[in-house]
């Protein structure tokens, strides 16, 4: 399977502009080009785009995303380093999740208070 940038954009939910930007900063490590020099997105490129979307949603900085890409390009001997980057990010997410859970509980309590006042 190979997709154009428009098709890849639609499949992963990123704009073509964002995909071009990600390519320009080196975040799509295995992007192919056809005989006309058009970007061709195969399964591996789509996998990377999906991963980048996920990491972006979780707030991982581009520098950390690029670190994972650079480690990946170096080969399988960097798997431990990639695990370390992702574990560090997971730890940050767990902290943010705890903060969000606490905020959610406070909002729920305030809503309950207001609902009691309207009855």
Biopython code that builds the backbone (N, CA, C, O; Angstrom):
import numpy as np
from Bio.PDB.StructureBuilder import StructureBuilder

atoms = [
    (1, "UNK", "N", (0.844, -1.178, 0.000)),
    (1, "UNK", "CA", (0.000, 0.000, 0.000)),
    (1, "UNK", "C", (0.885, 1.235, 0.000)),
    (1, "UNK", "O", (1.866, 1.314, 0.740)),
    (2, "UNK", "N", (0.531, 2.183, -0.826)),
    (2, "UNK", "CA", (1.209, 3.472, -0.795)),
    (2, "UNK", "C", (0.176, 4.567, -1.006)),
    (2, "UNK", "O", (-0.678, 4.489, -1.890)),
    (3, "UNK", "N", (0.281, 5.590, -0.166)),
    (3, "UNK", "CA", (-0.683, 6.678, -0.188)),
    (3, "UNK", "C", (0.011, 7.995, -0.524)),
    (3, "UNK", "O", (1.201, 8.177, -0.269)),
    (4, "UNK", "N", (-0.760, 8.897, -1.096)),
    (4, "UNK", "CA", (-0.273, 10.256, -1.320)),
    (4, "UNK", "C", (-0.317, 11.005, 0.006)),
    (4, "UNK", "O", (-0.864, 10.502, 0.987)),
    (5, "UNK", "N", (0.249, 12.191, 0.037)),
    (5, "UNK", "CA", (0.217, 12.987, 1.264)),
    (5, "UNK", "C", (-1.220, 13.333, 1.640)),
    (5, "UNK", "O", (-1.557, 13.376, 2.824)),
    (6, "UNK", "N", (-2.062, 13.579, 0.653)),
    (6, "UNK", "CA", (-3.474, 13.895, 0.928)),
    (6, "UNK", "C", (-4.164, 12.694, 1.578)),
    (6, "UNK", "O", (-4.887, 12.844, 2.563)),
    (7, "UNK", "N", (-3.940, 11.514, 1.025)),
    (7, "UNK", "CA", (-4.559, 10.309, 1.572)),
    (7, "UNK", "C", (-4.021, 10.004, 2.968)),
    (7, "UNK", "O", (-4.781, 9.642, 3.866)),
    (8, "UNK", "N", (-2.710, 10.152, 3.146)),
    (8, "UNK", "CA", (-2.110, 9.914, 4.460)),
    (8, "UNK", "C", (-2.654, 10.910, 5.476)),
    (8, "UNK", "O", (-2.936, 10.556, 6.621)),
    (9, "UNK", "N", (-2.795, 12.152, 5.046)),
    (9, "UNK", "CA", (-3.336, 13.205, 5.898)),
    (9, "UNK", "C", (-4.723, 12.832, 6.401)),
    (9, "UNK", "O", (-5.014, 12.957, 7.591)),
    (10, "UNK", "N", (-5.564, 12.381, 5.503)),
    (10, "UNK", "CA", (-6.923, 11.996, 5.864)),
    (10, "UNK", "C", (-6.930, 10.782, 6.792)),
    (10, "UNK", "O", (-7.750, 10.701, 7.706)),
    (11, "UNK", "N", (-6.027, 9.849, 6.559)),
    (11, "UNK", "CA", (-6.012, 8.623, 7.347)),
    (11, "UNK", "C", (-5.559, 8.865, 8.789)),
    (11, "UNK", "O", (-6.109, 8.272, 9.717)),
    (12, "UNK", "N", (-4.562, 9.729, 8.982)),
    (12, "UNK", "CA", (-4.024, 9.905, 10.337)),
    (12, "UNK", "C", (-4.548, 11.151, 11.049)),
    (12, "UNK", "O", (-4.310, 11.327, 12.244)),
    (13, "UNK", "N", (-5.260, 12.016, 10.325)),
    (13, "UNK", "CA", (-5.832, 13.187, 10.957)),
    (13, "UNK", "C", (-4.872, 14.349, 11.159)),
    (13, "UNK", "O", (-5.066, 15.170, 12.056)),
    (14, "UNK", "N", (-3.849, 14.419, 10.338)),
    (14, "UNK", "CA", (-2.935, 15.558, 10.347)),
    (14, "UNK", "C", (-3.081, 16.304, 9.033)),
    (14, "UNK", "O", (-3.397, 15.707, 8.004)),
    (15, "UNK", "N", (-2.853, 17.593, 9.068)),
    (15, "UNK", "CA", (-2.886, 18.338, 7.808)),
    (15, "UNK", "C", (-1.646, 18.006, 6.984)),
    (15, "UNK", "O", (-0.613, 17.608, 7.523)),
    (16, "UNK", "N", (-1.765, 18.175, 5.685)),
    (16, "UNK", "CA", (-0.608, 17.965, 4.810)),
    (16, "UNK", "C", (0.519, 18.915, 5.201)),
    (16, "UNK", "O", (1.693, 18.549, 5.138)),
    (17, "UNK", "N", (0.168, 20.124, 5.602)),
    (17, "UNK", "CA", (1.166, 21.095, 6.044)),
    (17, "UNK", "C", (1.961, 20.545, 7.236)),
    (17, "UNK", "O", (3.189, 20.627, 7.263)),
    (18, "UNK", "N", (1.250, 19.986, 8.216)),
    (18, "UNK", "CA", (1.913, 19.430, 9.404)),
    (18, "UNK", "C", (2.804, 18.264, 9.020)),
    (18, "UNK", "O", (3.912, 18.136, 9.540)),
    (19, "UNK", "N", (2.339, 17.415, 8.119)),
    (19, "UNK", "CA", (3.155, 16.283, 7.679)),
    (19, "UNK", "C", (4.427, 16.781, 7.003)),
    (19, "UNK", "O", (5.512, 16.256, 7.252)),
    (20, "UNK", "N", (4.296, 17.790, 6.152)),
    (20, "UNK", "CA", (5.483, 18.355, 5.495)),
    (20, "UNK", "C", (6.453, 18.933, 6.528)),
    (20, "UNK", "O", (7.669, 18.778, 6.417)),
    (21, "UNK", "N", (5.890, 19.598, 7.528)),
    (21, "UNK", "CA", (6.736, 20.154, 8.589)),
    (21, "UNK", "C", (7.452, 19.027, 9.337)),
    (21, "UNK", "O", (8.661, 19.101, 9.559)),
    (22, "UNK", "N", (6.719, 17.997, 9.721)),
    (22, "UNK", "CA", (7.329, 16.869, 10.419)),
    (22, "UNK", "C", (8.462, 16.265, 9.587)),
    (22, "UNK", "O", (9.512, 15.901, 10.118)),
    (23, "UNK", "N", (8.234, 16.165, 8.289)),
    (23, "UNK", "CA", (9.295, 15.641, 7.428)),
    (23, "UNK", "C", (10.495, 16.580, 7.436)),
    (23, "UNK", "O", (11.636, 16.123, 7.510)),
    (24, "UNK", "N", (10.252, 17.879, 7.362)),
    (24, "UNK", "CA", (11.352, 18.846, 7.275)),
    (24, "UNK", "C", (12.228, 18.863, 8.528)),
    (24, "UNK", "O", (13.414, 19.183, 8.454)),
    (25, "UNK", "N", (11.645, 18.518, 9.677)),
    (25, "UNK", "CA", (12.437, 18.490, 10.909)),
    (25, "UNK", "C", (12.924, 17.083, 11.252)),
    (25, "UNK", "O", (13.485, 16.859, 12.324)),
    (26, "UNK", "N", (12.708, 16.152, 10.351)),
    (26, "UNK", "CA", (13.256, 14.811, 10.526)),
    (26, "UNK", "C", (12.447, 13.865, 11.374)),
    (26, "UNK", "O", (13.001, 12.923, 11.940)),
    (27, "UNK", "N", (11.140, 14.087, 11.481)),
    (27, "UNK", "CA", (10.319, 13.220, 12.325)),
    (27, "UNK", "C", (9.711, 12.025, 11.594)),
    (27, "UNK", "O", (9.102, 11.163, 12.228)),
    (28, "UNK", "N", (9.862, 11.961, 10.298)),
    (28, "UNK", "CA", (9.341, 10.808, 9.561)),
    (28, "UNK", "C", (10.555, 10.132, 8.921)),
    (28, "UNK", "O", (10.963, 10.489, 7.816)),
    (29, "UNK", "N", (11.124, 9.159, 9.623)),
    (29, "UNK", "CA", (12.439, 8.653, 9.236)),
    (29, "UNK", "C", (12.504, 7.818, 7.961)),
    (29, "UNK", "O", (13.553, 7.760, 7.320)),
    (30, "UNK", "N", (11.441, 7.193, 7.595)),
    (30, "UNK", "CA", (11.522, 6.245, 6.482)),
    (30, "UNK", "C", (10.560, 6.608, 5.360)),
    (30, "UNK", "O", (9.919, 5.735, 4.774)),
    (31, "UNK", "N", (10.465, 7.878, 5.069)),
    (31, "UNK", "CA", (9.549, 8.345, 4.029)),
    (31, "UNK", "C", (10.152, 8.119, 2.657)),
    (31, "UNK", "O", (11.297, 8.481, 2.387)),
    (32, "UNK", "N", (9.349, 7.511, 1.799)),
    (32, "UNK", "CA", (9.784, 7.219, 0.438)),
    (32, "UNK", "C", (9.310, 8.310, -0.513)),
    (32, "UNK", "O", (8.430, 9.106, -0.186)),
    (33, "UNK", "N", (9.911, 8.326, -1.689)),
    (33, "UNK", "CA", (9.490, 9.239, -2.754)),
    (33, "UNK", "C", (9.356, 8.419, -4.036)),
    (33, "UNK", "O", (10.081, 7.451, -4.261)),
    (34, "UNK", "N", (8.397, 8.844, -4.872)),
    (34, "UNK", "CA", (8.208, 8.144, -6.140)),
    (34, "UNK", "C", (9.109, 8.750, -7.217)),
    (34, "UNK", "O", (9.934, 9.619, -6.938)),
    (35, "UNK", "N", (8.936, 8.277, -8.441)),
    (35, "UNK", "CA", (9.784, 8.731, -9.546)),
    (35, "UNK", "C", (9.627, 10.219, -9.847)),
    (35, "UNK", "O", (10.507, 10.821, -10.463)),
    (36, "UNK", "N", (8.511, 10.818, -9.417)),
    (36, "UNK", "CA", (8.283, 12.260, -9.596)),
    (36, "UNK", "C", (8.650, 13.063, -8.358)),
    (36, "UNK", "O", (8.344, 14.252, -8.268)),
    (37, "UNK", "N", (9.305, 12.414, -7.406)),
    (37, "UNK", "CA", (9.732, 13.012, -6.145)),
    (37, "UNK", "C", (8.565, 13.382, -5.224)),
    (37, "UNK", "O", (8.719, 14.210, -4.326)),
    (38, "UNK", "N", (7.401, 12.771, -5.448)),
    (38, "UNK", "CA", (6.259, 12.956, -4.549)),
    (38, "UNK", "C", (6.401, 12.031, -3.350)),
    (38, "UNK", "O", (6.897, 10.911, -3.475)),
    (39, "UNK", "N", (5.971, 12.497, -2.206)),
    (39, "UNK", "CA", (6.016, 11.661, -1.003)),
    (39, "UNK", "C", (5.086, 10.465, -1.183)),
    (39, "UNK", "O", (3.978, 10.589, -1.703)),
    (40, "UNK", "N", (5.562, 9.312, -0.742)),
    (40, "UNK", "CA", (4.776, 8.086, -0.789)),
    (40, "UNK", "C", (4.748, 7.527, 0.630)),
    (40, "UNK", "O", (5.790, 7.275, 1.236)),
    (41, "UNK", "N", (3.549, 7.341, 1.140)),
    (41, "UNK", "CA", (3.391, 6.875, 2.510)),
    (41, "UNK", "C", (3.011, 5.399, 2.514)),
    (41, "UNK", "O", (1.902, 5.020, 2.135)),
    (42, "UNK", "N", (3.959, 4.579, 2.953)),
    (42, "UNK", "CA", (3.700, 3.154, 3.083)),
    (42, "UNK", "C", (3.306, 2.860, 4.529)),
    (42, "UNK", "O", (3.136, 3.783, 5.325)),
    (43, "UNK", "N", (3.161, 1.590, 4.868)),
    (43, "UNK", "CA", (2.735, 1.203, 6.221)),
    (43, "UNK", "C", (3.669, 1.753, 7.291)),
    (43, "UNK", "O", (3.211, 2.211, 8.338)),
    (44, "UNK", "N", (4.963, 1.710, 7.039)),
    (44, "UNK", "CA", (5.920, 2.182, 8.036)),
    (44, "UNK", "C", (5.794, 3.687, 8.263)),
    (44, "UNK", "O", (5.829, 4.145, 9.406)),
    (45, "UNK", "N", (5.649, 4.457, 7.188)),
    (45, "UNK", "CA", (5.481, 5.908, 7.326)),
    (45, "UNK", "C", (4.177, 6.227, 8.056)),
    (45, "UNK", "O", (4.137, 7.137, 8.883)),
    (46, "UNK", "N", (3.112, 5.484, 7.755)),
    (46, "UNK", "CA", (1.838, 5.696, 8.449)),
    (46, "UNK", "C", (1.959, 5.349, 9.925)),
    (46, "UNK", "O", (1.380, 6.017, 10.782)),
    (47, "UNK", "N", (2.717, 4.301, 10.210)),
    (47, "UNK", "CA", (2.965, 3.935, 11.614)),
    (47, "UNK", "C", (3.608, 5.106, 12.349)),
    (47, "UNK", "O", (3.199, 5.451, 13.458)),
    (48, "UNK", "N", (4.610, 5.711, 11.730)),
    (48, "UNK", "CA", (5.282, 6.849, 12.363)),
    (48, "UNK", "C", (4.340, 8.021, 12.542)),
    (48, "UNK", "O", (4.347, 8.670, 13.588)),
    (49, "UNK", "N", (3.533, 8.298, 11.540)),
    (49, "UNK", "CA", (2.579, 9.396, 11.663)),
    (49, "UNK", "C", (1.598, 9.133, 12.804)),
    (49, "UNK", "O", (1.295, 10.036, 13.583)),
    (50, "UNK", "N", (1.108, 7.911, 12.901)),
    (50, "UNK", "CA", (0.198, 7.553, 14.006)),
    (50, "UNK", "C", (0.880, 7.750, 15.362)),
    (50, "UNK", "O", (0.282, 8.276, 16.301)),
    (51, "UNK", "N", (2.131, 7.322, 15.445)),
    (51, "UNK", "CA", (2.880, 7.481, 16.691)),
    (51, "UNK", "C", (3.069, 8.957, 17.018)),
    (51, "UNK", "O", (2.919, 9.360, 18.171)),
    (52, "UNK", "N", (3.398, 9.766, 16.011)),
    (52, "UNK", "CA", (3.590, 11.194, 16.238)),
    (52, "UNK", "C", (2.297, 11.859, 16.706)),
    (52, "UNK", "O", (2.326, 12.733, 17.572)),
    (53, "UNK", "N", (1.173, 11.453, 16.140)),
    (53, "UNK", "CA", (-0.119, 11.980, 16.578)),
    (53, "UNK", "C", (-0.337, 11.647, 18.051)),
    (53, "UNK", "O", (-0.757, 12.501, 18.833)),
    (54, "UNK", "N", (-0.054, 10.415, 18.418)),
    (54, "UNK", "CA", (-0.212, 9.980, 19.808)),
    (54, "UNK", "C", (0.697, 10.780, 20.735)),
    (54, "UNK", "O", (0.247, 11.282, 21.765)),
    (55, "UNK", "N", (1.955, 10.898, 20.381)),
    (55, "UNK", "CA", (2.904, 11.609, 21.228)),
    (55, "UNK", "C", (2.537, 13.090, 21.346)),
    (55, "UNK", "O", (2.692, 13.698, 22.405)),
    (56, "UNK", "N", (2.057, 13.649, 20.259)),
    (56, "UNK", "CA", (1.621, 15.050, 20.272)),
    (56, "UNK", "C", (0.437, 15.233, 21.216)),
    (56, "UNK", "O", (0.397, 16.193, 21.986)),
    (57, "UNK", "N", (-0.517, 14.324, 21.159)),
    (57, "UNK", "CA", (-1.695, 14.402, 22.045)),
    (57, "UNK", "C", (-1.303, 14.334, 23.511)),
    (57, "UNK", "O", (-1.955, 14.931, 24.368)),
    (58, "UNK", "N", (-0.240, 13.609, 23.790)),
    (58, "UNK", "CA", (0.184, 13.461, 25.180)),
    (58, "UNK", "C", (1.145, 14.564, 25.606)),
    (58, "UNK", "O", (1.624, 14.570, 26.740)),
    (59, "UNK", "N", (1.425, 15.489, 24.706)),
    (59, "UNK", "CA", (2.244, 16.638, 25.064)),
    (59, "UNK", "C", (3.735, 16.429, 24.997)),
    (59, "UNK", "O", (4.493, 17.241, 25.529)),
    (60, "UNK", "N", (4.179, 15.363, 24.360)),
    (60, "UNK", "CA", (5.618, 15.153, 24.252)),
    (60, "UNK", "C", (6.221, 16.235, 23.352)),
    (60, "UNK", "O", (5.748, 16.451, 22.236)),
    (61, "UNK", "N", (7.258, 16.911, 23.836)),
    (61, "UNK", "CA", (7.895, 17.937, 23.012)),
    (61, "UNK", "C", (8.498, 17.351, 21.730)),
    (61, "UNK", "O", (8.899, 16.188, 21.693)),
    (62, "UNK", "N", (8.554, 18.176, 20.688)),
    (62, "UNK", "CA", (9.123, 17.718, 19.417)),
    (62, "UNK", "C", (10.555, 17.233, 19.585)),
    (62, "UNK", "O", (10.970, 16.290, 18.911)),
    (63, "UNK", "N", (11.306, 17.858, 20.463)),
    (63, "UNK", "CA", (12.697, 17.441, 20.668)),
    (63, "UNK", "C", (12.774, 15.991, 21.150)),
    (63, "UNK", "O", (13.646, 15.234, 20.722)),
    (64, "UNK", "N", (11.867, 15.616, 22.034)),
    (64, "UNK", "CA", (11.837, 14.225, 22.530)),
    (64, "UNK", "C", (11.376, 13.277, 21.427)),
    (64, "UNK", "O", (11.890, 12.167, 21.297)),
    (65, "UNK", "N", (10.395, 13.729, 20.629)),
    (65, "UNK", "CA", (9.949, 12.898, 19.511)),
    (65, "UNK", "C", (11.113, 12.672, 18.538)),
    (65, "UNK", "O", (11.328, 11.563, 18.049)),
    (66, "UNK", "N", (11.845, 13.736, 18.276)),
    (66, "UNK", "CA", (12.983, 13.620, 17.361)),
    (66, "UNK", "C", (14.051, 12.693, 17.945)),
    (66, "UNK", "O", (14.703, 11.952, 17.208)),
    (67, "UNK", "N", (14.226, 12.733, 19.249)),
    (67, "UNK", "CA", (15.180, 11.841, 19.899)),
    (67, "UNK", "C", (14.807, 10.381, 19.639)),
    (67, "UNK", "O", (15.674, 9.559, 19.340)),
    (68, "UNK", "N", (13.524, 10.063, 19.753)),
    (68, "UNK", "CA", (13.078, 8.689, 19.481)),
    (68, "UNK", "C", (13.355, 8.319, 18.028)),
    (68, "UNK", "O", (13.831, 7.219, 17.750)),
    (69, "UNK", "N", (13.063, 9.225, 17.104)),
    (69, "UNK", "CA", (13.304, 8.964, 15.685)),
    (69, "UNK", "C", (14.788, 8.729, 15.431)),
    (69, "UNK", "O", (15.162, 7.779, 14.742)),
    (70, "UNK", "N", (15.632, 9.594, 15.986)),
    (70, "UNK", "CA", (17.071, 9.467, 15.764)),
    (70, "UNK", "C", (17.598, 8.151, 16.338)),
    (70, "UNK", "O", (18.433, 7.490, 15.721)),
    (71, "UNK", "N", (17.113, 7.781, 17.504)),
    (71, "UNK", "CA", (17.527, 6.499, 18.084)),
    (71, "UNK", "C", (17.074, 5.342, 17.205)),
    (71, "UNK", "O", (17.821, 4.384, 17.005)),
    (72, "UNK", "N", (15.860, 5.426, 16.682)),
    (72, "UNK", "CA", (15.333, 4.369, 15.822)),
    (72, "UNK", "C", (16.185, 4.217, 14.568)),
    (72, "UNK", "O", (16.480, 3.102, 14.140)),
    (73, "UNK", "N", (16.573, 5.330, 13.991)),
    (73, "UNK", "CA", (17.377, 5.286, 12.769)),
    (73, "UNK", "C", (18.745, 4.639, 13.004)),
    (73, "UNK", "O", (19.354, 4.111, 12.074)),
    (74, "UNK", "N", (19.219, 4.682, 14.239)),
    (74, "UNK", "CA", (20.525, 4.089, 14.555)),
    (74, "UNK", "C", (20.465, 2.569, 14.646)),
    (74, "UNK", "O", (21.492, 1.898, 14.551)),
    (75, "UNK", "N", (19.265, 2.025, 14.830)),
    (75, "UNK", "CA", (19.150, 0.570, 14.841)),
    (75, "UNK", "C", (18.641, 0.004, 16.147)),
    (75, "UNK", "O", (18.394, 0.720, 17.117)),
    (76, "UNK", "N", (18.492, -1.314, 16.135)),
    (76, "UNK", "CA", (17.886, -2.004, 17.269)),
    (76, "UNK", "C", (18.699, -1.942, 18.558)),
    (76, "UNK", "O", (18.161, -2.172, 19.641)),
    (77, "UNK", "N", (19.976, -1.635, 18.452)),
    (77, "UNK", "CA", (20.759, -1.564, 19.686)),
    (77, "UNK", "C", (20.351, -0.366, 20.551)),
    (77, "UNK", "O", (20.798, -0.255, 21.692)),
    (78, "UNK", "N", (19.518, 0.519, 20.029)),
    (78, "UNK", "CA", (19.055, 1.683, 20.801)),
    (78, "UNK", "C", (17.681, 1.463, 21.444)),
    (78, "UNK", "O", (17.103, 2.399, 21.996)),
    (79, "UNK", "N", (17.165, 0.258, 21.378)),
    (79, "UNK", "CA", (15.831, -0.014, 21.933)),
    (79, "UNK", "C", (15.772, 0.361, 23.410)),
    (79, "UNK", "O", (14.786, 0.953, 23.849)),
    (80, "UNK", "N", (16.788, 0.037, 24.178)),
    (80, "UNK", "CA", (16.805, 0.374, 25.612)),
    (80, "UNK", "C", (16.693, 1.877, 25.799)),
    (80, "UNK", "O", (15.964, 2.332, 26.681)),
    (81, "UNK", "N", (17.394, 2.654, 24.996)),
    (81, "UNK", "CA", (17.325, 4.112, 25.107)),
    (81, "UNK", "C", (15.928, 4.627, 24.759)),
    (81, "UNK", "O", (15.432, 5.563, 25.386)),
    (82, "UNK", "N", (15.297, 4.013, 23.759)),
    (82, "UNK", "CA", (13.938, 4.413, 23.383)),
    (82, "UNK", "C", (12.961, 4.090, 24.503)),
    (82, "UNK", "O", (12.053, 4.867, 24.795)),
    (83, "UNK", "N", (13.155, 2.948, 25.117)),
    (83, "UNK", "CA", (12.321, 2.569, 26.264)),
    (83, "UNK", "C", (12.472, 3.605, 27.370)),
    (83, "UNK", "O", (11.486, 4.013, 27.983)),
    (84, "UNK", "N", (13.700, 4.029, 27.624)),
    (84, "UNK", "CA", (13.934, 5.026, 28.671)),
    (84, "UNK", "C", (13.211, 6.340, 28.375)),
    (84, "UNK", "O", (12.626, 6.942, 29.275)),
    (85, "UNK", "N", (13.250, 6.786, 27.121)),
    (85, "UNK", "CA", (12.563, 8.030, 26.746)),
    (85, "UNK", "C", (11.068, 7.888, 26.968)),
    (85, "UNK", "O", (10.429, 8.782, 27.523)),
    (86, "UNK", "N", (10.510, 6.762, 26.533)),
    (86, "UNK", "CA", (9.066, 6.560, 26.676)),
    (86, "UNK", "C", (8.654, 6.372, 28.137)),
    (86, "UNK", "O", (7.581, 6.822, 28.539)),
    (87, "UNK", "N", (9.494, 5.713, 28.930)),
    (87, "UNK", "CA", (9.172, 5.556, 30.357)),
    (87, "UNK", "C", (9.195, 6.895, 31.070)),
    (87, "UNK", "O", (8.366, 7.157, 31.941)),
    (88, "UNK", "N", (10.139, 7.738, 30.702)),
    (88, "UNK", "CA", (10.206, 9.085, 31.286)),
    (88, "UNK", "C", (8.944, 9.870, 30.924)),
    (88, "UNK", "O", (8.377, 10.573, 31.761)),
    (89, "UNK", "N", (8.518, 9.742, 29.683)),
    (89, "UNK", "CA", (7.307, 10.431, 29.249)),
    (89, "UNK", "C", (6.079, 9.864, 29.961)),
    (89, "UNK", "O", (5.191, 10.610, 30.373)),
    (90, "UNK", "N", (6.040, 8.562, 30.097)),
    (90, "UNK", "CA", (4.920, 7.932, 30.808)),
    (90, "UNK", "C", (4.842, 8.444, 32.245)),
    (90, "UNK", "O", (3.753, 8.688, 32.765)),
    (91, "UNK", "N", (5.991, 8.604, 32.877)),
    (91, "UNK", "CA", (6.022, 9.114, 34.246)),
    (91, "UNK", "C", (5.435, 10.525, 34.305)),
    (91, "UNK", "O", (4.685, 10.845, 35.228)),
    (92, "UNK", "N", (5.765, 11.358, 33.340)),
    (92, "UNK", "CA", (5.206, 12.717, 33.273)),
    (92, "UNK", "C", (3.692, 12.663, 33.047)),
    (92, "UNK", "O", (2.940, 13.445, 33.629)),
    (93, "UNK", "N", (3.255, 11.724, 32.191)),
    (93, "UNK", "CA", (1.820, 11.577, 31.940)),
    (93, "UNK", "C", (1.077, 11.130, 33.192)),
    (93, "UNK", "O", (-0.028, 11.599, 33.463)),
    (94, "UNK", "N", (1.679, 10.228, 33.951)),
    (94, "UNK", "CA", (1.049, 9.760, 35.183)),
    (94, "UNK", "C", (0.858, 10.918, 36.165)),
    (94, "UNK", "O", (-0.174, 11.014, 36.829)),
    (95, "UNK", "N", (1.855, 11.788, 36.250)),
    (95, "UNK", "CA", (1.749, 12.960, 37.130)),
    (95, "UNK", "C", (0.622, 13.878, 36.649)),
    (95, "UNK", "O", (-0.190, 14.344, 37.448)),
    (96, "UNK", "N", (0.581, 14.133, 35.347)),
    (96, "UNK", "CA", (-0.480, 14.980, 34.791)),
    (96, "UNK", "C", (-1.845, 14.345, 35.005)),
    (96, "UNK", "O", (-2.820, 15.041, 35.287)),
    (97, "UNK", "N", (-1.918, 13.017, 34.871)),
    (97, "UNK", "CA", (-3.193, 12.321, 35.073)),
    (97, "UNK", "C", (-3.671, 12.478, 36.507)),
    (97, "UNK", "O", (-4.861, 12.679, 36.749)),
    (98, "UNK", "N", (-2.756, 12.388, 37.454)),
    (98, "UNK", "CA", (-3.129, 12.583, 38.857)),
    (98, "UNK", "C", (-3.665, 13.994, 39.079)),
    (98, "UNK", "O", (-4.652, 14.187, 39.789)),
    (99, "UNK", "N", (-3.002, 14.987, 38.461)),
    (99, "UNK", "CA", (-3.455, 16.372, 38.594)),
    (99, "UNK", "C", (-4.843, 16.540, 37.975)),
    (99, "UNK", "O", (-5.700, 17.219, 38.541)),
    (100, "UNK", "N", (-5.059, 15.926, 36.823)),
    (100, "UNK", "CA", (-6.361, 16.006, 36.175)),
    (100, "UNK", "C", (-7.432, 15.299, 36.990)),
    (100, "UNK", "O", (-8.555, 15.791, 37.101)),
    (101, "UNK", "N", (-7.097, 14.156, 37.557)),
    (101, "UNK", "CA", (-8.061, 13.431, 38.393)),
    (101, "UNK", "C", (-8.485, 14.279, 39.585)),
    (101, "UNK", "O", (-9.668, 14.330, 39.924)),
    (102, "UNK", "N", (-7.532, 14.939, 40.217)),
    (102, "UNK", "CA", (-7.848, 15.797, 41.357)),
    (102, "UNK", "C", (-8.732, 16.960, 40.916)),
    (102, "UNK", "O", (-9.718, 17.279, 41.581)),
    (103, "UNK", "N", (-8.384, 17.592, 39.803)),
    (103, "UNK", "CA", (-9.195, 18.703, 39.286)),
    (103, "UNK", "C", (-10.598, 18.220, 38.942)),
    (103, "UNK", "O", (-11.579, 18.913, 39.215)),
    (104, "UNK", "N", (-10.698, 17.042, 38.348)),
    (104, "UNK", "CA", (-12.004, 16.482, 38.000)),
    (104, "UNK", "C", (-12.850, 16.274, 39.252)),
    (104, "UNK", "O", (-14.038, 16.597, 39.263)),
    (105, "UNK", "N", (-12.243, 15.738, 40.301)),
    (105, "UNK", "CA", (-12.965, 15.519, 41.555)),
    (105, "UNK", "C", (-13.477, 16.832, 42.128)),
    (105, "UNK", "O", (-14.596, 16.892, 42.638)),
    (106, "UNK", "N", (-12.664, 17.888, 42.050)),
    (106, "UNK", "CA", (-13.084, 19.186, 42.570)),
    (106, "UNK", "C", (-14.239, 19.753, 41.753)),
    (106, "UNK", "O", (-15.173, 20.331, 42.309)),
    (107, "UNK", "N", (-14.178, 19.590, 40.460)),
    (107, "UNK", "CA", (-15.268, 20.067, 39.594)),
    (107, "UNK", "C", (-16.543, 19.282, 39.884)),
    (107, "UNK", "O", (-17.625, 19.864, 39.969)),
    (108, "UNK", "N", (-16.422, 17.984, 40.033)),
    (108, "UNK", "CA", (-17.588, 17.156, 40.371)),
    (108, "UNK", "C", (-18.203, 17.602, 41.695)),
    (108, "UNK", "O", (-19.426, 17.684, 41.814)),
    (109, "UNK", "N", (-17.369, 17.888, 42.680)),
    (109, "UNK", "CA", (-17.874, 18.329, 43.982)),
    (109, "UNK", "C", (-18.581, 19.676, 43.855)),
    (109, "UNK", "O", (-19.634, 19.883, 44.458)),
    (110, "UNK", "N", (-18.014, 20.583, 43.079)),
    (110, "UNK", "CA", (-18.630, 21.898, 42.895)),
    (110, "UNK", "C", (-19.957, 21.763, 42.160)),
    (110, "UNK", "O", (-20.935, 22.424, 42.511)),
    (111, "UNK", "N", (-19.993, 20.914, 41.149)),
    (111, "UNK", "CA", (-21.247, 20.677, 40.430)),
    (111, "UNK", "C", (-22.319, 20.134, 41.370)),
    (111, "UNK", "O", (-23.468, 20.573, 41.328)),
    (112, "UNK", "N", (-21.941, 19.184, 42.213)),
    (112, "UNK", "CA", (-22.899, 18.603, 43.170)),
    (112, "UNK", "C", (-23.420, 19.683, 44.112)),
    (112, "UNK", "O", (-24.609, 19.716, 44.429)),
    (113, "UNK", "N", (-22.537, 20.557, 44.553)),
    (113, "UNK", "CA", (-22.929, 21.653, 45.442)),
    (113, "UNK", "C", (-23.931, 22.573, 44.747)),
    (113, "UNK", "O", (-24.961, 22.928, 45.318)),
    (114, "UNK", "N", (-23.615, 22.954, 43.503)),
    (114, "UNK", "CA", (-24.516, 23.836, 42.750)),
    (114, "UNK", "C", (-25.848, 23.156, 42.463)),
    (114, "UNK", "O", (-26.897, 23.796, 42.531)),
    (115, "UNK", "N", (-25.815, 21.871, 42.143)),
    (115, "UNK", "CA", (-27.058, 21.156, 41.861)),
    (115, "UNK", "C", (-27.929, 21.078, 43.118)),
    (115, "UNK", "O", (-29.153, 21.181, 43.036)),
    (116, "UNK", "N", (-27.299, 20.897, 44.272)),
    (116, "UNK", "CA", (-28.048, 20.886, 45.536)),
    (116, "UNK", "C", (-28.711, 22.241, 45.776)),
    (116, "UNK", "O", (-29.823, 22.309, 46.299)),
    (117, "UNK", "N", (-28.035, 23.302, 45.397)),
    (117, "UNK", "CA", (-28.564, 24.659, 45.597)),
    (117, "UNK", "C", (-29.778, 24.945, 44.706)),
    (117, "UNK", "O", (-30.610, 25.789, 45.038)),
    (118, "UNK", "N", (-29.873, 24.258, 43.607)),
    (118, "UNK", "CA", (-30.998, 24.504, 42.661)),
    (118, "UNK", "C", (-32.198, 23.626, 42.960)),
    (118, "UNK", "O", (-33.218, 23.749, 42.280)),
    (119, "UNK", "N", (-32.121, 22.764, 43.927)),
    (119, "UNK", "CA", (-33.240, 21.867, 44.231)),
    (119, "UNK", "C", (-34.096, 22.403, 45.341)),
    (119, "UNK", "O", (-35.081, 21.771, 45.722)),
]
sb = StructureBuilder()
sb.init_structure("model")
sb.init_model(0)
sb.init_chain("A")
sb.init_seg("    ")
for serial, (resi, resn, name, xyz) in enumerate(atoms, 1):
    if name == "N":
        sb.init_residue(resn, " ", resi, " ")
    sb.init_atom(name, np.array(xyz, "f"), 0.0, 1.0, " ", f" {name:<3s}", serial, name[0])
structure = sb.get_structure()
